[in-house]
């Protein structure tokens, strides 16, 4: 199960040599020099263009940011291969591929592709990245048909708003509570539907020296929809939406990442003395989305 808040992850990361084995944490052979964080901060702006190229940087340990200025993609590296979460747009896939190479990693060593939510700005590039890497794509049961067809599901609040995107080959399903593993790497999926039916958030541990952090890639979760959609008319979906937000708030989470960097104030946080580390990040993010959802429901009632 996902790590509950307050879990003492020292048990996973007591020492570098031990933690690297248990948690897929970085070692000297897995962390080549990366461009400084300041390069990304200076090159990118808040809510930047989705396809704008930005330099990669090391988030923590064996976890790297390899996305564009406006859309995140997260690479977690390991001795037995690497895992990539999200593929951006079709144009963004080329930026991701270049960034992975810039870090000194081979695309052929990317063995698994994962998704946050099944909209073109985050997954349209997966088909290209799968072609370049040969990686297996794993998806939630609700997202798998969308990734396989490139067509948004009719149950999606944004159904009808997006053009089809390149279809990818889905090689397996992700189930909540069952970790996705690759060698020593282990990522826990958390079902967080709301923005889309098949949305997933991810939790894992990365280490530097003798320090470990629990990272969470929390899905967008914003209550955005077509003009005709009403969240208040889909009570089962709304219940699952709220349950996902509650689960997110309960996760142990030292470093929060999101599919849109600015949704979690990435650029501002990178310039602070604490960097991306914030033990309250997931709680505050969940609370902010709950407020937006309640505002949306209030607006629907008034209509």
Secondary structure, 3 states (H helix, E strand, C coil): CCCECCCCHHHCCCCHHHHHHHHCCCCHHHCCCCCCHHHHHHHCCCCCCCCCCCCCEEEECCEEECCCCCCCCEEECCCCCEEEECCCCHHHHHHHHHHHHHCCCCHHHEEEEECCCCCHHHHCCHHHHHHHHCCEEEEEHHHHHHHHHCCCCCCCCCCCCCCCCCCCCEEEEECCCCCEEECCEEEEEEECCCCCCCCEEEEEEEEECCEEEEEEEECCCCCCCCCCCCHHHCHHHHHHHHHHHHHHHHECCCEEEECCHHHHCHHHHHCCCCCCECCCHHHHHHHHHHHHHHHHHHHHHHC
